């Protein structure tokens, strides 16, 4: 990926700058589809307002829908082959990006020559690149952290200075100590949710599929270790069993757990319990105990895509270049106001990133997250992340109760996955 990026630098100036010069004098309407009015929609409104100041003849229509509705509507219109009524820009979750690119070739604009890709977090580029062409503009990061209660760890006699490079096995042993000394669970955990599984796999630089897109489930050492960790967490009883988002958030808002391992996007939910100000801190996540694993990973995140056949494609490219790949203050604003950690690297040296956060014990949490983001392994999510996730979670009851060994369970999961998606 890095050698490929180096080749692109010259092309950026030959082609990309030409679009900017022409679009600035243009008029038109940029239609954008996205979800979450308090995050993605609000951020796009901020971006549109900034662009409109220098381009008053450009109109924006930002359409807010549920995530599932965006996906259904996009699938329907692309599958029909209709080239009218397309939005200029659409938000796509990173886990699903490759599925769209491969299912609808020539539907998304080739952006290879318009951006300096070396300025974006490397891990975001793999799943938006197809046959050496880049089709997306990286947006928010799902960089992960290990959020912990300072007071509980102190009560348990844990020195957090020793926790920057630990493994998940060591994490479980710490959890036993926390529960014994404080009576608190280490984490809130849904034993049938694949979020932690995806965090652990990416920390090891691997996924459910190999480099050819073939299933990599039954004979994947990192996945074996991740399933083993799930079972050990289950057996150790250090996790408070929860089901669904509300119960999970309540587990830490109500002080029942000592830590949370997830994406930085959870910060707003943690801060919602204002009585806990000063009691939280953030550490690098524990890693899998396999060769090449690192104490950094990702969970979630989305990116922007421009439709090839949209009416104002060139104008949309210019808009994204001027704001998402040029405006440092924009990224400072959305971090302050929305807690959005962008993946355009030049923006991560501003005041917002070095500011101390009283809620987290005056820790410079965003500076830490920006550092960990550069360590995230770049992988290809393939076409069927959620289908593979479901197959593995479907065999976990048999792992927990001992009906299947981990080897047997992963073989069963791979067979079920192949039947569902048509791999033979």
N, C-alpha and C positions, 0 to 999 in steps of 0.2 A: 504493500500500500504506500509506503513512504517513497519508494522509487517512482511509483506512478505519479504521486503528488508533485515530485520535483519536475517531472516532464511538463506538468500543466502550467507552471508559473509563467512561461513566455506566452502561452495561449491566452491567459487572462488579459494581458495588455493588448494583444492584437485584436481580440474580438469583444471582450467584455466592456472595454471603455467606449467602444463605438455605440453600444446600446445606450449607455448612460447619456452620451451627448445628444442622441436623437430623442430619447424619451422625455428629457427634461422640458422640451418645448411642446409636448404632445398633450392631448386631452383624451379622456376616455373614462370608463367605469371599471374598476377592479372589484370583482365579486369574490368573496372569501367564505368558505365553509369551515366551521370549526365547532368545538364543543366547550363547555364550562365557561359560563358568563363571568365568573369571578377570577378566572385565570387566563385561558387562551383568548377568549373574546375581548376581555378588557385590555390585554396586552396588544392585540391587533388594533384596537381602537387607539391606543397610545401611538403605535407605529404609524397608523393612517394620519393622525393629527399632525405628527411631525413631518411626514412627507408632503402633506397638503400645504404647509406653509411656503414651501418652495415651488410647489406645483398646484396652484389654485384651480386649475382646470381639470384636475383629476378627481373623480367622484369614487367613493368607496361604499360598497354594500357588504357588511359583515353579517353573515347569516349564522345565528346561534341555533344549534340542534343538539340533541343527545348524541353521544358518541356512536351508539348503534344506528341511529338514523343517518348520520353522516356516512357511515360505512355502507348501509343498505342503499342509500340514494346514489352514492358513487358507483357501487357495483352495478346497479340497475342501468344507469345511463351509459357506463362504459361497455357493458355487455351488449347493449342494444346497438352500439355503433353510431349513435346519434352524435353529431358534432355541433349542434346548436344548444344553447342553454347551459353550457358548461361554466363552472366557476373558473376564474383565473387561478385561484390558489385554494388548496385544500390541505387540511391537517390530517396526517396519517400517523398512527401509533407505530413506533419503531419495530415492534415485534411483527407487524403485518406488512411492512413496507415491501419486502421482496415478493410477497404473494401478489401484490398489485402490479409490480413492475414486470413480473414474468407472465401474469395472466392477461395483461392488457398492454402488449408491446406497442410502442409508438404513441401511446396515450399521454405520456408525461414528457415534458420538455427536457432535452439534454442540456444540462447546466454546466457541463464540464469546463467550458472555456470562459465562464463568466465570473468565477469566484476564485480567490486564492485559498485553496483547500488546506494548505498548511496552517492557516490561521484558525482552523476549527479542530475541536477535540477529535483525535484520530479514531477513537472507538466508534464514533457516530457514523463514519463514512462507509464501513463495510457493508451494511445492509441496504444502503441507498445507491450502491455502485453495482452495475451490471455490465459485463463485457467491457470493462475499463471506462465506462461512462457513468458520470454522477448525475443523479436525477432529483436529489432533494437538497433543501437548505436546512442544516442542523439547527434545532431549536433548543428546547430545555433538556437539562441533564437529569437523569434519575440516579446520579451518583449516590452511593450508599454510605451510611454511617452507623456506628454503634452508639446510640443515644443511651446514656446511663444516668441513674440518680446518684449524685455525689454523696448525699447523706446516707443512703443505704450502703453504698460501697465502703464509706468510712466506718459505718457501724460494724460492717463485716470484717474490717481490718484489711481491706484490699488497697494496695498502692497502685493507683492508676498509671503511674509512670512506667510500670512494668507491662502494660497491656497493649502496646502499639503494634506488636507483631505476633500475636498469639494465634493458635489454631482453634478450630471448633471443638476439638477434644478438650483442650485446656479451658475453653469457655464453659463447657458442661461441668467440669470440675469446680470452676468458680461459682457456677450456679448452685451447686450443692452447698457450697460454703455460705453463699448469700442466704439461701433458704434456711439453713441451720442456725445462722447467727441473727437473722432479722425476721424470719417467718414469711418473707416475701418471695414470690415466684421470680425467676430470672427474666422470663419473657412471657408475653401473651402469645399463644400459638394455636393456630388451627392445623391439626395434624393432616388435614386433607387439602391444604392450600399449597400451591406450587411456588409462591413468591420467594420463599427462602431458598428453595431448590434452584431457582434461576439465578439468584444472587451467588450461590456457592459455585454453580457451574461456570458462570462468567469469570469469577475470581480465579478459576483454574484455566481459563482460556479455552474452554470447550463448550459444546452445546449438544442438543439432542441429535444433531446431524453432522455428517462429515463434510469435507471440503467439496464433495461432489453432490451434496444434497441428500445423500442416502441416510436412512435411520442409523443413529449411533447410540443405541440404548442398551442392548444386551451385553455388549463387550466394551463398555465405556468405564475405565477405572475411576474417573472423577465422579461419574454418576453413581457408581457403586458406593463410593465413599459418602456421597451426599445422602443416599438412602440410608446408609448405616448411621449417619448423624441423626437423621429424622427418627430412626428407631431408638437410638440412645437417648435423645431428648424425650421421647415418649416414655421410655422405661424409667428414666431418672426422676420423672415427676417434677422437674424444675420449671416446666412451662404451665401456665394457667391456660387450660383449654378454652378457646373461644370459637365462636362461629359468626363469620360476617364482620363487616367493617365496624359497625356500631359497638359490638362487644369488644373488639380489638382495641379501639380507641379508648373505650371506657376503662380497659385494664390498666392503662398508664395514666389517664386523667384522674382516676380514682385512687392512684397510689398503690395498686395491687402488685405491680411488677417493678423490678429494679432496672430493666433496660429494654430497648427496642432496636432491632436490626432491620433497617428498611431504607428507602430512598429519602433524600433531603426534602422532598415535597411534603413530608409529614411534619415539618417544623411548625407550620401554622396550627395543626391539630394539637401538638404538644403545648404550644404557647397558649392555647385556648383556656387552659386551666391556670389562671393568673396567680393562684395561691402558691404555685410551685416555682415561682421566679427565683433564680439563683441556685436551684437545687439540681439542675441538669448540666451535663457536659456531653461532649461527643468525642469518640475515639474511632480509629480505623476499624473496619469490620474484622472479625476473626476469619481466617482463611481455612480452606480445606487442607488437610495434611497429605497433599500429593505433590509430586515434582512440578515446579513452575507456577504454583499457585501464589497469588499476591493478596495483600490485605486491602484490596480495593475492588469494587464491582459497581454494578448498575442494576436498577430495577425500574422499568417503565421508561417514560420519555417519548416525545413525539417530534416530528419534523414537518416542514412545509414543502409541498410539491406544487408545481405549476403545470397546468394542463396544456398539452401541445396544441390542441385545436381550439383553445379559448380565443375569444376575439381580441383581447388586449394582452396577449402573452408577453410581448416585448416590454410593455409598460409595467407589467407585473414583475418581470425580471429586474428592471431598473429600481422599482420600489424595494424589492428584497435586498438588492445590492446596497442601496443608499442607507437603509435602516439596519438590516440584520447583519451587514458585513462592513459597516462604516461608522455607525453612530455609537460611540462609547457611552455617552450620557444616557441613551435609550436603555442600555443594559443596566446602568446604575439605577435608573428609575424603576425598572420592573423588578429589580432585586429588592429595593427599598419597599415598594408598594405591594408587590405580589409574592415575594419570596422566590422568584424565578431565577434559577442558576442557568444562565445561558452557556452555550458551548462555543461561542466565538472568543477565542483566547485573548485577543488584545484588550478586551473589556474587563479582564479580571485583575487589573492592577489599580482600579479606582478606589475612591474613599469607601464605597459601600462594602467592598471586600475586606478591608482592613479594620473596619469598625468593630469594636468590642460589643458583645451582646450581653447585657446584664442578666437576661433570663438564663443564659448558659454560663453563669459564673464569670462574666466578662471575657469569655473565650472568643477569639476571632474565628468563629465557626465557618464563615464563608471563605476565608482564606484557606482554611484546612480543606474544605470541600473542593475548592478549585485545584489544590495540590493533588488530592486523591483522584480527581477526575482525569488528570493526565496519566495516571497509573492504570486505568481500567483497560483490561485486555480487549483488543478489537476482535470481534468474532462475527460470523455470518449467522443470523438468526434463522435462515432458511424460510420455508414456506408455511410450515405447520407447527409453530411453537405451541399454540394453545391445545392443538389436538394431541401432541406428544405429552404435554403437561397433564391432560386429562387421563391419558392411558396410564401414566405412571401413578398418579394419585388414585386411580381406580384399583390398583393392586396393593396399595399401602395397608388396607385392613388386614390382608393376609400376611403381610410382613410383620405388622404389630402383634398379631395373635400367634405367630409362629407357624401358620399353616404352610407358608412358602419360605424358602431361603431367599436371600437377596438375589442370587443368581437366577433362581426359578422365577421370581417375581419380575425381574427385568426382561427375561425371555418372554414371559407371558405378555408384558406390557408392549414389547416390540411387535409381537404377533398381532395383538389387538389393534395397535396403531396402524400397521400395514393393511389390515382388513378395512379399517375405517377410511383411510385416505387413498387406497388403491396401489400401494407398493407391493410388488410381487417379485 
